[in-house]
Amino acid sequence: MPSNYPAQLEVRSKEGAVARYELAPEFYASAGRPLSATDRLVMQLDENIAVFEGAAPKGDAAADKIFPVYRAQPSGAFAVPTGRVWVRFPEGIKAEGQQEAMKKLGFSIEESPAWAPQAAWVRASSGTIADALAAASRLKSLLDVELVEPQILTALARKSER
């Protein structure tokens, strides 16, 4: 993957729990098949995203549906950022009302769910995952923001049926 992705990510929950991730450039994730016949499928994260071992192309990763892969620390589990960032304000403050402030920070609202008008999924205005990850911390400077969390896909842990 191109080196413009942050080497490390730190995601802090509202409760103060911290999740740490390190970039794993020897892997890439794709919403489709491998980019090369020699690339090896390592894990199917869900019905859409798979992790491959191999060198990702240098092209437009967002347009090609290619995602960087990180490893959760200390477990080493695969983690794939999507470029979306969840932003939440206190109840009574609508996320849509913060659109101009987010735009000044380089983000645009992609979706604000009806069930949580105080929150929104946002993306970097450039459309790149690298920009969303690098600039997500700037969203924490917004007045009254409660939570800023990049969307990171991980494998589901399923319990076996007995």
ChimeraX commands (.cxc) that place a marker at each C-alpha (Angstrom):
marker #1 position 0.00,0.00,0.00 radius 0.5
marker #1 position 1.18,3.55,-0.53 radius 0.5
marker #1 position 3.02,5.00,2.45 radius 0.5
marker #1 position 0.65,7.95,2.87 radius 0.5
marker #1 position -1.39,5.95,5.41 radius 0.5
marker #1 position -0.57,6.65,9.06 radius 0.5
marker #1 position 1.83,3.98,10.37 radius 0.5
marker #1 position -0.21,3.73,13.56 radius 0.5
marker #1 position -3.80,4.44,14.54 radius 0.5
marker #1 position -5.13,5.03,18.02 radius 0.5
marker #1 position -8.88,4.98,18.55 radius 0.5
marker #1 position -10.20,6.12,21.93 radius 0.5
marker #1 position -13.77,5.35,23.01 radius 0.5
marker #1 position -15.91,7.75,25.04 radius 0.5
marker #1 position -15.21,5.57,28.07 radius 0.5
marker #1 position -11.46,6.01,27.57 radius 0.5
marker #1 position -10.63,2.55,26.23 radius 0.5
marker #1 position -7.86,2.70,23.60 radius 0.5
marker #1 position -7.50,0.43,20.58 radius 0.5
marker #1 position -4.15,0.56,18.76 radius 0.5
marker #1 position -3.42,-0.55,15.21 radius 0.5
marker #1 position -0.23,-0.77,13.14 radius 0.5
marker #1 position -0.14,-0.56,9.34 radius 0.5
marker #1 position 0.62,-3.92,7.70 radius 0.5
marker #1 position 1.93,-2.93,4.23 radius 0.5
marker #1 position 2.46,-6.55,3.17 radius 0.5
marker #1 position -1.35,-6.94,3.05 radius 0.5
marker #1 position -4.22,-5.16,1.34 radius 0.5
marker #1 position -7.98,-5.60,1.44 radius 0.5
marker #1 position -10.25,-5.64,-1.55 radius 0.5
marker #1 position -13.96,-5.56,-2.25 radius 0.5
marker #1 position -13.60,-8.24,-4.87 radius 0.5
marker #1 position -10.98,-10.63,-6.13 radius 0.5
marker #1 position -7.21,-10.45,-5.70 radius 0.5
marker #1 position -5.35,-7.96,-7.86 radius 0.5
marker #1 position -2.79,-10.52,-8.96 radius 0.5
marker #1 position -2.91,-14.27,-9.48 radius 0.5
marker #1 position 0.01,-14.61,-7.06 radius 0.5
marker #1 position -1.73,-12.75,-4.21 radius 0.5
marker #1 position -2.92,-15.11,-1.48 radius 0.5
marker #1 position -6.31,-14.85,0.27 radius 0.5
marker #1 position -5.60,-14.58,3.99 radius 0.5
marker #1 position -9.04,-13.88,5.44 radius 0.5
marker #1 position -12.58,-13.11,4.35 radius 0.5
marker #1 position -13.65,-10.33,6.76 radius 0.5
marker #1 position -17.28,-10.29,5.65 radius 0.5
marker #1 position -19.30,-10.98,2.51 radius 0.5
marker #1 position -17.71,-7.98,0.76 radius 0.5
marker #1 position -14.15,-7.45,2.03 radius 0.5
marker #1 position -11.24,-9.90,1.89 radius 0.5
marker #1 position -7.64,-9.53,3.06 radius 0.5
marker #1 position -4.86,-10.58,0.67 radius 0.5
marker #1 position -1.13,-10.98,1.08 radius 0.5
marker #1 position 0.63,-9.11,-1.69 radius 0.5
marker #1 position 1.56,-5.67,-2.96 radius 0.5
marker #1 position -1.39,-3.37,-3.58 radius 0.5
marker #1 position -1.30,-1.08,-6.62 radius 0.5
marker #1 position -0.23,2.54,-6.39 radius 0.5
marker #1 position -3.35,3.78,-8.20 radius 0.5
marker #1 position -6.51,5.34,-6.80 radius 0.5
marker #1 position -7.24,2.95,-3.96 radius 0.5
marker #1 position -10.66,4.43,-3.20 radius 0.5
marker #1 position -11.84,4.14,-6.80 radius 0.5
marker #1 position -10.46,0.60,-7.08 radius 0.5
marker #1 position -12.04,-0.45,-3.74 radius 0.5
marker #1 position -8.64,-1.26,-2.28 radius 0.5
marker #1 position -8.19,-0.70,1.45 radius 0.5
marker #1 position -5.12,-0.58,3.71 radius 0.5
marker #1 position -4.75,-3.30,6.32 radius 0.5
marker #1 position -3.74,-2.70,9.91 radius 0.5
marker #1 position -3.02,-5.20,12.68 radius 0.5
marker #1 position -4.66,-4.70,16.07 radius 0.5
marker #1 position -2.15,-4.49,18.91 radius 0.5
marker #1 position -1.29,-6.70,20.69 radius 0.5
marker #1 position -3.55,-9.41,19.15 radius 0.5
marker #1 position -2.40,-9.04,15.53 radius 0.5
marker #1 position -5.99,-9.33,14.27 radius 0.5
marker #1 position -6.63,-7.78,10.86 radius 0.5
marker #1 position -8.36,-4.39,10.82 radius 0.5
marker #1 position -9.49,-2.53,7.70 radius 0.5
marker #1 position -10.39,1.19,7.80 radius 0.5
marker #1 position -13.10,2.18,5.34 radius 0.5
marker #1 position -12.50,5.94,5.17 radius 0.5
marker #1 position -15.71,6.70,7.06 radius 0.5
marker #1 position -15.55,8.43,10.45 radius 0.5
marker #1 position -18.36,8.38,13.03 radius 0.5
marker #1 position -18.86,11.76,14.69 radius 0.5
marker #1 position -21.31,12.23,17.57 radius 0.5
marker #1 position -22.51,15.35,19.36 radius 0.5
marker #1 position -24.63,15.61,22.54 radius 0.5
marker #1 position -28.34,14.98,22.18 radius 0.5
marker #1 position -30.06,18.11,20.97 radius 0.5
marker #1 position -27.20,19.14,18.64 radius 0.5
marker #1 position -27.88,17.90,15.12 radius 0.5
marker #1 position -24.87,16.74,13.14 radius 0.5
marker #1 position -26.32,18.35,10.01 radius 0.5
marker #1 position -26.06,21.71,11.79 radius 0.5
marker #1 position -22.29,21.17,12.09 radius 0.5
marker #1 position -21.82,20.59,8.36 radius 0.5
marker #1 position -20.03,23.90,7.66 radius 0.5
marker #1 position -17.62,23.43,10.58 radius 0.5
marker #1 position -16.80,19.90,9.37 radius 0.5
marker #1 position -16.33,21.18,5.82 radius 0.5
marker #1 position -13.71,23.67,7.07 radius 0.5
marker #1 position -11.84,20.71,8.58 radius 0.5
marker #1 position -11.91,18.83,5.26 radius 0.5
marker #1 position -14.88,16.51,5.83 radius 0.5
marker #1 position -18.36,16.14,4.40 radius 0.5
marker #1 position -21.37,14.35,5.82 radius 0.5
marker #1 position -22.13,11.11,4.05 radius 0.5
marker #1 position -25.06,10.02,6.20 radius 0.5
marker #1 position -26.82,11.08,9.39 radius 0.5
marker #1 position -29.16,8.31,10.55 radius 0.5
marker #1 position -32.73,9.26,11.48 radius 0.5
marker #1 position -32.39,7.34,14.76 radius 0.5
marker #1 position -29.35,9.44,15.78 radius 0.5
marker #1 position -29.61,12.97,14.36 radius 0.5
marker #1 position -26.78,14.06,16.69 radius 0.5
marker #1 position -24.37,11.77,14.81 radius 0.5
marker #1 position -23.10,11.30,11.29 radius 0.5
marker #1 position -20.82,9.24,9.12 radius 0.5
marker #1 position -18.38,11.63,7.45 radius 0.5
marker #1 position -15.65,11.23,4.84 radius 0.5
marker #1 position -12.64,13.31,3.93 radius 0.5
marker #1 position -13.64,15.74,1.17 radius 0.5
marker #1 position -10.80,14.33,-0.94 radius 0.5
marker #1 position -12.47,10.91,-0.79 radius 0.5
marker #1 position -9.27,9.15,0.27 radius 0.5
marker #1 position -8.94,6.81,3.21 radius 0.5
marker #1 position -5.47,8.19,3.98 radius 0.5
marker #1 position -6.83,11.73,4.36 radius 0.5
marker #1 position -9.70,10.55,6.57 radius 0.5
marker #1 position -7.32,8.70,8.89 radius 0.5
marker #1 position -4.73,11.46,9.01 radius 0.5
marker #1 position -7.25,14.23,9.68 radius 0.5
marker #1 position -9.83,12.48,11.88 radius 0.5
marker #1 position -8.23,13.91,15.01 radius 0.5
marker #1 position -9.05,17.44,13.76 radius 0.5
marker #1 position -12.74,16.63,14.15 radius 0.5
marker #1 position -12.18,16.41,17.91 radius 0.5
marker #1 position -11.69,20.20,17.89 radius 0.5
marker #1 position -15.35,20.76,16.94 radius 0.5
marker #1 position -17.40,22.47,19.62 radius 0.5
marker #1 position -19.32,19.95,21.78 radius 0.5
marker #1 position -18.13,16.85,19.88 radius 0.5
marker #1 position -18.46,13.75,22.08 radius 0.5
marker #1 position -16.94,11.04,19.91 radius 0.5
marker #1 position -14.81,10.74,16.77 radius 0.5
marker #1 position -14.13,7.18,15.65 radius 0.5
marker #1 position -12.86,5.91,12.27 radius 0.5
marker #1 position -14.85,2.95,10.98 radius 0.5
marker #1 position -12.56,-0.07,11.17 radius 0.5
marker #1 position -13.76,-3.48,9.99 radius 0.5
marker #1 position -12.57,-6.58,11.80 radius 0.5
marker #1 position -13.48,-10.24,11.53 radius 0.5
marker #1 position -16.58,-11.26,13.39 radius 0.5
marker #1 position -16.11,-13.59,16.31 radius 0.5
marker #1 position -18.82,-16.22,16.09 radius 0.5
marker #1 position -19.77,-18.54,18.89 radius 0.5
marker #1 position -20.31,-22.14,17.89 radius 0.5
marker #1 position -23.81,-23.53,18.30 radius 0.5
marker #1 position -24.15,-26.41,20.68 radius 0.5
marker link #1:1,2 radius 0.2
marker link #1:2,3 radius 0.2
marker link #1:3,4 radius 0.2
marker link #1:4,5 radius 0.2
marker link #1:5,6 radius 0.2
marker link #1:6,7 radius 0.2
marker link #1:7,8 radius 0.2
marker link #1:8,9 radius 0.2
marker link #1:9,10 radius 0.2
marker link #1:10,11 radius 0.2
marker link #1:11,12 radius 0.2
marker link #1:12,13 radius 0.2
marker link #1:13,14 radius 0.2
marker link #1:14,15 radius 0.2
marker link #1:15,16 radius 0.2
marker link #1:16,17 radius 0.2
marker link #1:17,18 radius 0.2
marker link #1:18,19 radius 0.2
marker link #1:19,20 radius 0.2
marker link #1:20,21 radius 0.2
marker link #1:21,22 radius 0.2
marker link #1:22,23 radius 0.2
marker link #1:23,24 radius 0.2
marker link #1:24,25 radius 0.2
marker link #1:25,26 radius 0.2
marker link #1:26,27 radius 0.2
marker link #1:27,28 radius 0.2
marker link #1:28,29 radius 0.2
marker link #1:29,30 radius 0.2
marker link #1:30,31 radius 0.2
marker link #1:31,32 radius 0.2
marker link #1:32,33 radius 0.2
marker link #1:33,34 radius 0.2
marker link #1:34,35 radius 0.2
marker link #1:35,36 radius 0.2
marker link #1:36,37 radius 0.2
marker link #1:37,38 radius 0.2
marker link #1:38,39 radius 0.2
marker link #1:39,40 radius 0.2
marker link #1:40,41 radius 0.2
marker link #1:41,42 radius 0.2
marker link #1:42,43 radius 0.2
marker link #1:43,44 radius 0.2
marker link #1:44,45 radius 0.2
marker link #1:45,46 radius 0.2
marker link #1:46,47 radius 0.2
marker link #1:47,48 radius 0.2
marker link #1:48,49 radius 0.2
marker link #1:49,50 radius 0.2
marker link #1:50,51 radius 0.2
marker link #1:51,52 radius 0.2
marker link #1:52,53 radius 0.2
marker link #1:53,54 radius 0.2
marker link #1:54,55 radius 0.2
marker link #1:55,56 radius 0.2
marker link #1:56,57 radius 0.2
marker link #1:57,58 radius 0.2
marker link #1:58,59 radius 0.2
marker link #1:59,60 radius 0.2
marker link #1:60,61 radius 0.2
marker link #1:61,62 radius 0.2
marker link #1:62,63 radius 0.2
marker link #1:63,64 radius 0.2
marker link #1:64,65 radius 0.2
marker link #1:65,66 radius 0.2
marker link #1:66,67 radius 0.2
marker link #1:67,68 radius 0.2
marker link #1:68,69 radius 0.2
marker link #1:69,70 radius 0.2
marker link #1:70,71 radius 0.2
marker link #1:71,72 radius 0.2
marker link #1:72,73 radius 0.2
marker link #1:73,74 radius 0.2
marker link #1:74,75 radius 0.2
marker link #1:75,76 radius 0.2
marker link #1:76,77 radius 0.2
marker link #1:77,78 radius 0.2
marker link #1:78,79 radius 0.2
marker link #1:79,80 radius 0.2
marker link #1:80,81 radius 0.2
marker link #1:81,82 radius 0.2
marker link #1:82,83 radius 0.2
marker link #1:83,84 radius 0.2
marker link #1:84,85 radius 0.2
marker link #1:85,86 radius 0.2
marker link #1:86,87 radius 0.2
marker link #1:87,88 radius 0.2
marker link #1:88,89 radius 0.2
marker link #1:89,90 radius 0.2
marker link #1:90,91 radius 0.2
marker link #1:91,92 radius 0.2
marker link #1:92,93 radius 0.2
marker link #1:93,94 radius 0.2
marker link #1:94,95 radius 0.2
marker link #1:95,96 radius 0.2
marker link #1:96,97 radius 0.2
marker link #1:97,98 radius 0.2
marker link #1:98,99 radius 0.2
marker link #1:99,100 radius 0.2
marker link #1:100,101 radius 0.2
marker link #1:101,102 radius 0.2
marker link #1:102,103 radius 0.2
marker link #1:103,104 radius 0.2
marker link #1:104,105 radius 0.2
marker link #1:105,106 radius 0.2
marker link #1:106,107 radius 0.2
marker link #1:107,108 radius 0.2
marker link #1:108,109 radius 0.2
marker link #1:109,110 radius 0.2
marker link #1:110,111 radius 0.2
marker link #1:111,112 radius 0.2
marker link #1:112,113 radius 0.2
marker link #1:113,114 radius 0.2
marker link #1:114,115 radius 0.2
marker link #1:115,116 radius 0.2
marker link #1:116,117 radius 0.2
marker link #1:117,118 radius 0.2
marker link #1:118,119 radius 0.2
marker link #1:119,120 radius 0.2
marker link #1:120,121 radius 0.2
marker link #1:121,122 radius 0.2
marker link #1:122,123 radius 0.2
marker link #1:123,124 radius 0.2
marker link #1:124,125 radius 0.2
marker link #1:125,126 radius 0.2
marker link #1:126,127 radius 0.2
marker link #1:127,128 radius 0.2
marker link #1:128,129 radius 0.2
marker link #1:129,130 radius 0.2
marker link #1:130,131 radius 0.2
marker link #1:131,132 radius 0.2
marker link #1:132,133 radius 0.2
marker link #1:133,134 radius 0.2
marker link #1:134,135 radius 0.2
marker link #1:135,136 radius 0.2
marker link #1:136,137 radius 0.2
marker link #1:137,138 radius 0.2
marker link #1:138,139 radius 0.2
marker link #1:139,140 radius 0.2
marker link #1:140,141 radius 0.2
marker link #1:141,142 radius 0.2
marker link #1:142,143 radius 0.2
marker link #1:143,144 radius 0.2
marker link #1:144,145 radius 0.2
marker link #1:145,146 radius 0.2
marker link #1:146,147 radius 0.2
marker link #1:147,148 radius 0.2
marker link #1:148,149 radius 0.2
marker link #1:149,150 radius 0.2
marker link #1:150,151 radius 0.2
marker link #1:151,152 radius 0.2
marker link #1:152,153 radius 0.2
marker link #1:153,154 radius 0.2
marker link #1:154,155 radius 0.2
marker link #1:155,156 radius 0.2
marker link #1:156,157 radius 0.2
marker link #1:157,158 radius 0.2
marker link #1:158,159 radius 0.2
marker link #1:159,160 radius 0.2
marker link #1:160,161 radius 0.2
marker link #1:161,162 radius 0.2
view
